[in-house]
Amino acid sequence: MSKYHTFGGQTYALGSSIGSTDSTILLSSFIEPISEVPYTMALLNTDIVYGTIAPKTSSSEFISFTGITQNSNGTATLTGVTRGLAKKYPFTSSATFKLPHAGQSQFIISDAPQVFEKYAAKDNDETITGTWTFQNFPITPSTPLASDTVFGQTKLSVAAANPSNPIAVGDNDTRIQSTPTASEKAALAGTQGVPSATNKYVTVDNVYVAEVDQSQTTQNSTVEVGMANTTGNKNKIQQSFIPVKTKTRGVKLYKSADTGTFTGTVTVALYADTAGSPSGSALATVTLTNSQWLGFPVGEFEADFSAEYLMTAGTTYWIQVITSTADNSNHPNLATNTAGGYANGSVKYWNTTDGYVAIANIDLYFKTLNGINNQVVETNASGKIPSVLIDYSNAPYVPSQDIPTRTGASGFSSYASSNSDGSLMFILTYGGSIAYLSRLIKDSSTNQYYISHIVTVAQTSGVSGLCVLGSYVYVSSFNSALKIQRYDIATLANETIMTFSGTARSGIMFSNGVDIYVYNTTNQFDRFTLSGTTLTNAGTITYTSSGTVKAAIANSQYVWITDGAGTGTTNIRKYNISGGSVVSTFSPIINADSYFNGGVYLSLFLARLDLLGIQYHYSIVQGSSNTQVGIISKLMAITLP
């Protein structure tokens, strides 16, 4: 804290001349009168001193200084000098008042205006930086009440036990600490037990019975990962394990020092096991950026998957670590135990040439992390659970639904498709010379579809299929030539005719989320790559025994194809998207309504990620002549084969 005191001196003289910009001043002497004790700032007990050079002359100058150096020859040097202090408010330094002075000019400790500015004036608003101690409490007209930002008079929250001697209680008072909070009281009102680490208060969120399921935590060596993808090298590293708990949110591994300068990303993934090695697509993943990886010190680090995964207890799974770079001189390393240490798993490395190769006798340092067992659910003001907390995606799917759709006056056919999660569905109907495209939205609460948009599809000779890819729905139709046109998925607006590169094709369609596949002939589809509004024929894919295709739908890995009509037993065959033989066949029995037109074939869509949708239709007729006036699209769903 700064301090300021005044003092009295005598008339002193400059020891040498000074210019207008000099910031040190030499005095011939600077001592206390009578005692002749040399002055110092410590002796004066002040942080700043004010004085006047050449007082009572036309060139007088107010200055201040903050330091005094007593020289061995009896002179004194003033340091920290501020020159040219103004003679009126605000009393700051000004070049106008900085003047040159001759040697032997007088210098005195004066009552410059700056001295008086140091003191509080009763008529001014003042800010007090020092501590003032009062013998008596200051008298004010009224003491303001305290607020969040102003200290003032406060009230006790409850009446004092002794009104004449009220006591404020500190938040460290043991009597307060021993009193449970409202939430703790509510938790203690349970039916049995005492709250503890394993008997949680109901107010504790994101609870795990135990954080770790499977583990091996000895580390005495390292194994490489991210080496060149050539024979003998460890491009990928994987550790198998058998879970006891079913839900996992991620893993912990142990980072050893990198080799060289690693510049890539690190992906940690969970895989299923087939014949003792990882297989299929990743079940859960997380990718660590290079900055994240480099930010981890040597030691244990946590990799949480983007979403929790539900495993099957007692089944083998694999933790795989892979990098975006492949470099023998610059790569990460992971800690291992050379004695193994984990009885229910092993370690393998992988490269394209060798495939999966066992590394004998070692296990990674690893911990599999359990998923969340329970979370707090709070009711709203009306005592109900807010609907935003309910996940309708796993609600039971309504097995059957009838939707009126439009068609022409006589003769009709229909086709269906959807996006990958079934939240949007599209039905293409054709009758006479008119075709309609309908957009349907699935209600998240009921899983029922309702129509949001209908547009007329430009064609002259009929339509034959549709599919969804990205922000568009694509329709296959006939005009004077084969034609595929697209519509905005959100509104069915902006019809655009696609351009073909290579052999054109128009017919039953599906998409794997990247390319469009169009039916060619028995067992075959042509694959088209997409760039803007151009479809380029990239060759023929054969789906053995798929027959004369009536409908198809796909995700990124599989395609489901049917060659059957919409009544009785219908064969739905599952293929890898890349083609080849049947992976599996599913043969549901379609019990059509009595007025179902059995000559019209059913269509497929994805009702949900785990449900295959089936769409077929029947006529709406009127009068004794059974004149057709429209159709009903009938929807049902089965477990994804």
C-alpha positions in Angstrom: 0.0 0.0 0.0 1.4 3.4 -0.9 2.0 6.1 1.7 2.4 9.9 1.8 3.8 12.3 4.4 4.9 15.9 4.3 8.0 17.4 5.9 9.8 20.7 6.3 13.2 21.6 5.0 15.2 24.6 4.1 16.2 26.4 0.9 18.6 24.2 -1.2 20.5 24.9 -4.4 20.9 23.0 -7.7 24.3 21.4 -7.9 24.4 21.9 -11.7 22.2 23.3 -14.4 19.4 21.2 -15.9 17.5 21.2 -19.2 13.8 21.0 -19.7 13.8 17.2 -20.2 16.2 16.1 -17.5 14.6 13.5 -15.2 17.3 13.6 -12.4 18.3 16.7 -10.4 21.6 17.2 -8.5 21.4 19.3 -5.3 24.5 20.7 -3.6 23.1 19.1 -0.4 19.8 17.7 0.9 19.8 17.5 4.7 17.5 18.1 7.6 18.0 21.6 9.2 19.8 21.7 12.5 20.4 17.9 12.8 22.1 17.9 9.4 20.9 14.3 8.9 20.9 13.4 5.1 17.3 12.9 3.8 16.2 9.5 2.4 12.8 8.4 1.3 12.8 5.8 4.1 13.6 8.6 6.7 10.8 10.7 5.3 8.4 7.7 5.3 6.8 8.7 2.0 6.6 7.4 -1.5 6.6 10.8 -3.2 7.8 14.4 -2.5 6.7 17.6 -4.1 9.0 20.7 -4.5 9.6 23.9 -6.4 12.6 25.0 -8.5 13.3 28.8 -8.7 10.4 29.8 -6.4 9.1 33.4 -6.5 10.5 33.9 -10.0 8.9 33.9 -13.5 10.5 30.5 -14.2 9.3 28.6 -11.1 8.5 24.9 -11.8 6.6 22.4 -9.7 8.2 18.9 -9.6 7.8 15.6 -7.8 10.4 12.9 -7.1 10.3 9.3 -5.7 13.9 8.6 -4.9 17.0 10.2 -3.2 20.6 9.2 -3.6 23.0 10.7 -1.1 26.4 11.0 -2.8 29.8 10.7 -1.1 30.8 14.3 -1.8 27.8 15.6 0.1 25.6 16.2 -2.9 22.3 14.5 -3.4 20.6 13.3 -6.5 16.8 13.3 -6.9 15.5 10.4 -9.0 12.1 9.4 -10.4 11.5 13.1 -11.1 8.3 14.3 -12.8 8.8 17.7 -14.3 6.5 20.5 -15.2 3.5 19.8 -12.9 0.6 22.0 -13.7 -0.4 24.9 -11.5 -4.1 24.0 -11.6 -6.4 21.0 -11.7 -5.8 18.3 -12.8 -2.2 19.1 -11.8 -0.6 16.7 -14.2 2.7 17.1 -16.1 2.8 19.4 -19.1 5.6 20.2 -21.5 4.6 23.9 -21.2 5.8 24.0 -17.6 9.1 22.1 -18.1 11.8 24.8 -18.0 15.7 24.9 -18.0 17.3 26.1 -14.8 20.8 27.4 -14.1 23.1 25.9 -11.5 22.7 27.2 -7.9 19.0 27.9 -8.7 16.9 27.7 -5.5 15.0 24.5 -4.6 12.5 24.2 -1.8 10.1 21.6 -0.4 6.9 23.5 -1.0 3.1 23.3 -0.5 2.5 22.9 -4.2 -1.1 22.4 -5.3 -0.4 18.7 -5.7 0.2 18.4 -2.0 -3.3 19.6 -1.3 -4.7 17.2 -3.9 -3.4 14.4 -1.7 -6.0 15.2 1.0 -9.8 14.5 0.9 -12.0 17.5 0.6 -15.4 17.3 2.3 -17.3 18.7 -0.7 -15.7 16.4 -3.3 -16.4 12.8 -4.3 -13.4 10.9 -3.0 -11.9 7.5 -3.5 -9.9 6.4 -0.4 -7.1 3.9 -1.2 -5.6 3.8 2.3 -7.2 2.3 5.4 -8.9 4.8 7.7 -9.5 3.8 11.3 -12.4 5.5 13.2 -12.6 5.7 17.0 -16.3 6.2 16.6 -18.6 4.8 13.9 -19.2 7.4 11.2 -22.6 9.1 11.3 -24.5 9.0 8.0 -28.1 10.2 7.2 -29.0 6.5 6.5 -27.1 3.2 6.0 -28.1 1.6 2.7 -29.2 -2.0 2.5 -26.6 -4.4 1.1 -27.0 -5.7 -2.5 -25.1 -8.1 -4.7 -22.6 -5.3 -5.5 -22.8 -2.9 -2.5 -21.8 -3.5 1.0 -24.3 -2.2 3.5 -26.8 -3.1 6.2 -27.9 -6.7 6.2 -30.7 -8.6 7.9 -30.7 -12.0 9.6 -32.4 -14.7 7.5 -34.3 -15.8 10.7 -35.1 -14.1 14.0 -32.1 -14.2 16.4 -32.4 -16.5 19.4 -31.2 -13.5 21.5 -32.6 -10.3 19.8 -30.4 -8.0 21.9 -27.3 -9.9 20.9 -27.8 -11.4 17.4 -24.9 -13.5 16.0 -24.0 -14.0 12.4 -22.9 -17.6 11.7 -19.9 -18.3 9.4 -20.2 -20.9 6.6 -17.4 -22.8 8.3 -19.4 -23.2 11.5 -19.5 -27.0 12.3 -23.2 -26.7 13.3 -23.9 -25.6 9.7 -21.7 -28.3 8.2 -23.5 -31.1 10.1 -26.9 -30.0 8.8 -27.9 -31.9 5.6 -29.0 -30.0 2.5 -32.5 -30.3 1.1 -31.3 -32.8 -1.6 -29.4 -34.8 1.1 -32.5 -35.0 3.2 -34.6 -36.2 0.2 -32.0 -38.8 -0.5 -31.9 -40.0 3.1 -35.7 -40.6 2.9 -35.2 -43.8 1.0 -36.4 -47.2 2.2 -33.1 -48.8 3.3 -29.3 -48.3 3.7 -27.1 -45.3 4.2 -25.8 -43.2 1.3 -22.3 -44.3 0.3 -20.0 -44.8 -2.7 -22.1 -47.8 -3.8 -25.5 -46.5 -2.5 -25.7 -43.2 -4.3 -27.9 -40.3 -3.6 -30.6 -40.1 -6.2 -29.3 -36.6 -7.1 -26.0 -38.1 -8.3 -26.0 -38.0 -12.1 -24.0 -40.3 -14.6 -23.5 -43.1 -12.1 -21.3 -46.1 -12.7 -21.4 -49.2 -10.5 -17.7 -49.5 -11.3 -15.8 -47.4 -13.8 -13.6 -50.3 -15.3 -14.7 -53.7 -16.5 -11.7 -55.5 -18.1 -8.1 -54.3 -17.6 -4.4 -55.1 -17.7 -2.4 -52.3 -15.9 1.2 -53.5 -16.0 3.4 -51.7 -18.4 7.1 -52.6 -18.9 7.6 -52.3 -22.6 6.1 -50.7 -25.8 4.7 -51.7 -29.1 4.6 -49.6 -32.3 1.5 -48.5 -34.1 1.2 -46.5 -37.4 4.2 -47.9 -39.1 4.4 -48.3 -42.9 1.7 -50.6 -44.3 4.1 -53.2 -45.6 5.0 -56.7 -44.5 6.4 -57.2 -41.0 5.3 -53.7 -39.9 2.7 -52.8 -37.2 0.3 -50.6 -39.1 -2.6 -51.3 -36.7 -2.6 -52.7 -33.2 -5.5 -54.5 -31.6 -6.2 -56.1 -28.1 -9.0 -58.6 -27.6 -11.1 -58.8 -24.4 -14.2 -60.5 -23.1 -16.6 -58.1 -21.2 -18.6 -58.9 -18.1 -20.6 -55.7 -18.3 -22.7 -55.0 -21.4 -22.3 -51.3 -21.8 -19.0 -49.5 -22.7 -18.3 -45.8 -23.2 -14.6 -46.1 -24.2 -11.2 -47.3 -23.1 -8.0 -46.1 -21.3 -4.6 -46.9 -22.9 -1.1 -46.0 -21.9 0.9 -43.6 -24.2 4.6 -44.3 -24.5 6.9 -41.7 -26.0 6.4 -41.2 -29.8 9.1 -42.2 -32.3 10.2 -39.2 -34.3 7.6 -36.5 -35.0 4.1 -37.8 -35.3 1.8 -35.6 -37.4 -1.3 -37.8 -37.9 -4.5 -38.6 -36.0 -5.2 -41.6 -33.8 -8.4 -43.6 -34.0 -9.5 -46.0 -31.2 -12.3 -48.4 -32.3 -14.3 -51.3 -31.0 -14.7 -54.3 -33.3 -16.5 -57.7 -33.1 -14.5 -60.9 -33.4 -14.6 -63.5 -36.2 -12.3 -66.5 -36.0 -10.0 -64.8 -33.6 -9.5 -61.4 -35.4 -11.4 -58.1 -35.7 -14.1 -58.2 -38.4 -16.8 -56.1 -40.0 -17.2 -52.4 -39.5 -16.3 -50.5 -36.3 -19.0 -50.8 -33.6 -17.8 -47.6 -31.9 -15.0 -45.1 -32.6 -13.3 -42.0 -31.5 -10.6 -40.1 -33.4 -8.0 -38.0 -31.5 -6.7 -35.0 -33.4 -2.9 -34.6 -33.7 -3.0 -31.7 -31.2 -5.0 -33.8 -28.8 -2.6 -36.7 -29.1 0.5 -34.5 -28.7 -1.2 -32.9 -25.7 -1.3 -36.2 -23.8 1.8 -36.7 -21.7 3.4 -40.1 -21.4 1.0 -42.1 -19.3 -2.6 -43.2 -19.2 -5.1 -41.5 -21.5 -8.8 -41.9 -22.0 -10.5 -42.4 -25.4 -14.3 -42.0 -25.1 -16.3 -43.3 -28.0 -18.7 -40.9 -29.8 -21.6 -42.9 -28.3 -21.9 -45.8 -25.8 -22.1 -49.3 -27.3 -24.1 -52.2 -25.9 -22.0 -55.4 -26.0 -22.9 -59.0 -25.3 -21.3 -60.2 -22.1 -19.0 -63.2 -22.5 -18.3 -62.5 -26.2 -14.9 -61.5 -27.6 -14.3 -58.0 -28.8 -11.3 -56.1 -30.0 -9.9 -52.7 -29.2 -8.1 -51.4 -32.4 -5.7 -48.5 -32.6 -4.9 -47.0 -36.1 -3.3 -43.8 -37.3 -3.9 -41.7 -40.3 -0.2 -41.8 -41.2 2.0 -44.8 -42.0 5.7 -44.0 -41.3 8.4 -46.2 -39.7 10.3 -43.2 -38.5 7.4 -41.1 -37.1 4.7 -42.9 -35.2 3.1 -43.4 -31.7 3.9 -46.2 -29.3 1.7 -47.9 -26.7 2.7 -49.5 -23.4 2.6 -53.3 -23.0 3.2 -56.0 -20.5 5.8 -58.5 -21.8 4.4 -61.2 -19.5 0.9 -60.9 -20.9 -1.2 -60.4 -17.7 -4.7 -60.6 -19.2 -6.0 -64.1 -19.5 -9.0 -63.5 -21.7 -7.3 -61.7 -24.7 -4.3 -61.3 -26.9 -2.6 -58.7 -29.1 -2.3 -58.7 -32.9 -0.8 -56.4 -35.4 -2.0 -55.8 -39.0 -0.8 -54.7 -42.3 -2.2 -55.3 -45.8 0.3 -58.0 -46.8 0.4 -60.1 -43.6 -3.2 -59.5 -42.4 -3.7 -60.0 -38.6 -0.6 -61.5 -36.9 -0.4 -62.5 -33.2 2.3 -61.0 -31.0 3.1 -63.7 -28.5 3.1 -63.2 -24.8 2.1 -59.6 -24.6 -1.0 -57.6 -23.6 -1.6 -53.8 -24.0 -2.0 -51.7 -20.9 -5.8 -51.1 -21.2 -9.0 -50.5 -19.3 -12.5 -50.9 -20.8 -14.8 -48.3 -19.3 -18.3 -49.1 -18.3 -21.3 -47.1 -19.6 -23.6 -45.0 -17.5 -26.0 -47.1 -15.4 -28.4 -44.4 -14.4 -29.0 -40.7 -14.8 -31.2 -38.3 -12.9 -34.6 -37.5 -14.5 -36.3 -34.4 -13.1 -40.0 -33.5 -13.6 -41.2 -30.2 -14.8 -43.4 -27.7 -12.8 -46.4 -29.8 -13.5 -44.8 -33.0 -12.2 -44.3 -34.6 -15.6 -41.1 -35.8 -17.3 -40.4 -33.3 -20.2 -40.8 -35.0 -23.6 -37.4 -33.7 -24.6 -35.8 -36.3 -22.3 -37.6 -39.2 -24.0 -35.8 -41.0 -26.9 -38.6 -42.1 -29.3 -36.1 -43.7 -31.7 -36.4 -47.0 -29.8 -40.1 -46.9 -29.3 -42.0 -49.8 -30.8 -42.6 -49.3 -34.5 -46.3 -49.3 -35.5 -46.5 -52.5 -37.5 -49.1 -51.4 -40.0 -50.3 -48.1 -41.4 -52.6 -47.0 -44.3 -51.8 -43.8 -46.2 -54.0 -42.4 -49.0 -51.8 -41.5 -52.0 -52.7 -40.1 -55.4 -52.8 -41.8 -58.7 -54.5 -41.5 -62.1 -57.9 -42.7 -63.0 -57.1 -46.2 -64.1 -54.2 -48.7 -63.7 -51.5 -47.9 -61.2 -48.2 -48.8 -59.7 -46.2 -47.5 -56.8 -42.6 -47.4 -55.5 -41.1 -46.4 -52.1 -37.8 -45.4 -50.7 -36.5 -43.6 -47.5 -33.4 -42.0 -46.0 -31.1 -44.2 -43.9 -32.9 -43.7 -40.5 -36.5 -43.8 -41.8 -37.3 -40.3 -40.6 -38.3 -39.4 -44.2 -40.1 -41.7 -46.7 -41.0 -41.1 -50.3 -43.8 -42.9 -52.4 -43.9 -42.6 -56.2 -47.3 -43.5 -57.7 -48.3 -43.8 -61.3 -51.6 -44.3 -63.0 -52.8 -43.6 -66.5 -50.5 -40.8 -67.7 -50.0 -39.1 -64.3 -47.2 -39.7 -61.7 -47.1 -38.2 -58.2 -44.2 -38.0 -55.8 -45.2 -37.8 -52.1 -42.9 -36.9 -49.2 -43.8 -38.4 -45.8 -42.4 -37.5 -42.3 -42.3 -39.9 -39.4 -43.7 -38.6 -36.2 -41.1 -39.1 -33.5 -43.7 -39.9 -30.8 -46.0 -42.3 -32.7 -43.7 -43.6 -35.5 -46.7 -43.0 -37.9 -45.9 -41.3 -41.3 -47.9 -38.3 -42.6 -47.7 -36.6 -46.0 -46.0 -33.2 -46.0 -45.6 -32.5 -49.8 -46.9 -33.9 -53.1 -45.6 -32.9 -56.6 -46.4 -34.1 -60.1 -43.5 -35.9 -61.9 -42.9 -34.9 -65.4 -42.9 -38.0 -67.7 -44.8 -39.4 -70.7 -44.4 -43.2 -70.4 -44.3 -44.0 -66.7 -42.0 -44.2 -63.8 -39.9 -47.2 -62.5 -38.1 -46.3 -59.3 -36.7 -43.8 -56.8 -34.0 -43.4 -54.2 -32.7 -40.9 -51.7 -29.1 -39.6 -51.7 -27.9 -36.6 -49.7 -30.2 -33.6 -50.1 -32.2 -35.0 -53.0 -34.6 -37.7 -54.0 -34.0 -39.2 -57.4 -36.8 -40.5 -59.7 -36.4 -42.9 -62.7 -38.9 -42.2 -65.5 -39.3 -42.5 -69.2 -39.8 -39.8 -71.8 -38.4 -39.9 -75.3 -35.3 -41.4 -73.7 -34.2 -42.9 -70.4 -34.4 -40.2 -67.7 -33.5 -39.6 -64.1 -34.6 -36.4 -62.4 -34.0 -35.1 -58.9 -36.0 -33.1 -56.4 -35.0 -31.2 -53.2 -35.5 -33.6 -50.3 -37.0 -30.9 -48.1 -39.7 -29.5 -50.3 -39.7 -31.6 -53.5 -39.0 -28.4 -55.4 -36.5 -27.6 -58.1 -36.9 -30.6 -60.5 -33.6 -31.1 -62.3 -32.9 -33.5 -65.2 -29.7 -35.4 -64.6 -27.1 -35.8 -67.4 -25.7 -39.3 -68.2 -22.0 -40.0 -68.9 -21.6 -43.5 -70.4 -24.5 -45.9 -70.8 -27.8 -44.5 -69.5 -30.1 -46.5 -67.4 -33.6 -46.1 -65.9 -35.4 -48.5 -63.6 -35.6 -49.8 -60.0 -33.0 -47.8 -58.0 -31.2 -47.7 -54.7 -28.3 -45.8 -53.1 -25.7 -46.8 -50.6 -25.3 -43.1 -49.5 -22.5 -42.5 -52.1 -23.5 -43.9 -55.5 -26.8 -44.7 -57.3 -27.5 -48.2 -58.5 -30.0 -48.7 -61.3 -31.5 -52.1 -62.4 -30.0 -53.4 -65.7 -31.2 -56.9 -66.3 -31.6 -60.2 -64.3 -29.2 -60.3 -61.4 -27.5 -57.0 -62.4 -27.4 -53.3 -61.5 -25.4 -50.5 -63.0 -23.5 -48.3 -60.5 -23.4 -44.6 -61.2 -21.1 -42.1 -59.5 -22.5 -38.7 -58.9 -20.9 -35.3 -59.5 -23.3 -32.3 -59.4 -26.0 -33.2 -62.0 -23.9 -35.7 -63.9 -24.3 -39.5 -63.4 -21.3 -41.5 -64.7 -21.8 -45.2 -65.4 -19.0 -47.0 -63.4 -19.8 -50.5 -64.4 -22.1 -53.4 -63.6 -22.6 -55.1 -60.2 -23.9 -58.7 -60.1 -26.1 -59.9 -57.2 -26.3 -63.6 -57.9 -29.8 -65.1 -57.9 -31.5 -61.8 -57.3 -33.7 -62.5 -60.3 -36.0 -60.0 -62.0 -35.9 -57.2 -59.4 -39.1 -55.6 -58.2 -37.7 -53.5 -55.3 -34.4 -52.7 -53.5 -33.2 -50.6 -50.6 -29.7 -50.3 -49.2 -27.5 -48.8 -46.4 -23.8 -48.3 -46.5 -23.0 -52.0 -46.2 -25.9 -54.1 -47.5 -28.7 -54.1 -50.1 -32.0 -55.9 -49.7 -33.6 -57.1 -53.0 -37.0 -58.7 -53.7 -38.2 -60.3 -56.9 -41.6 -61.3 -55.5 -45.2 -60.0 -55.8 -46.9 -58.4 -52.9 -49.0 -61.3 -51.7 -48.2 -64.7 -50.1 -44.6 -65.7 -49.4 -42.1 -63.1 -50.7 -38.4 -63.6 -50.9 -36.2 -60.7 -49.7 -32.5 -61.4 -50.3 -29.6 -59.6 -48.5 -26.3 -58.9 -50.4 -23.1 -57.1 -49.6 -23.3 -53.8 -51.5 -20.3 -54.8 -53.5 -22.2 -57.7 -55.0 -21.7 -61.5 -55.1 -23.7 -64.3 -53.5 -26.7 -64.0 -51.2 -25.7 -63.3 -47.6 -29.1 -64.4 -46.3 -32.7 -64.8 -47.4 -35.8 -63.7 -45.6 -39.3 -64.9 -46.7 -42.1 -63.1 -45.0 -45.7 -64.0 -45.7 -47.7 -60.9 -46.8 -51.3 -61.3 -45.9 -52.9 -58.8 -48.3 -56.3 -57.3 -47.9 -59.0 -59.0 -49.9 -59.1 -56.0 -52.3 -55.4 -56.0 -52.8 -54.2 -55.9 -56.4 -52.0 -59.0 -56.4 -50.5 -58.1 -59.7 -48.6 -55.1 -58.3 -45.3 -55.7 -56.6 -44.3 -54.4 -53.2 -41.5 -51.9 -52.4 -38.9 -51.7 -49.7 -37.8 -48.8 -47.4 -35.9 -48.4 -44.1 -38.4 -47.8 -41.4 -35.7 -47.4 -38.8 -32.0 -48.3 -38.6 -33.0 -51.8 -37.4 -36.3 -52.2 -39.3 -37.0 -53.0 -42.9 -40.2 -51.3 -44.2 -42.5 -53.0 -46.8 -44.9 -50.8 -48.9 -47.7 -52.1 -51.1 -51.0 -50.7 -52.1 -54.7 -51.4 -52.9 -57.4 -49.7 -54.9 -60.0 -47.2 -53.7 -63.1 -47.8 -55.8 -66.6 -46.4 -56.0 -69.9 -47.4 -57.6 -71.1 -50.8 -58.8 -68.5 -50.7 -61.6 -65.7 -50.5 -59.1 -64.3 -47.4 -60.8 -60.8 -46.7 -59.3 -60.5 -43.2 -57.8 -57.2 -43.6 -55.9 -55.0 -46.0 -53.9 -54.0 -46.7 -50.4 -50.3 -47.2 -49.6 -50.0 -49.8 -46.9 -46.9 -49.8 -44.7 -45.5 -52.5 -42.4 -42.1 -53.3 -40.9 -40.0 -56.3 -40.1 -36.8 -56.8 -38.2 -33.9 -56.0 -40.5 -32.8 -59.3 -42.1 
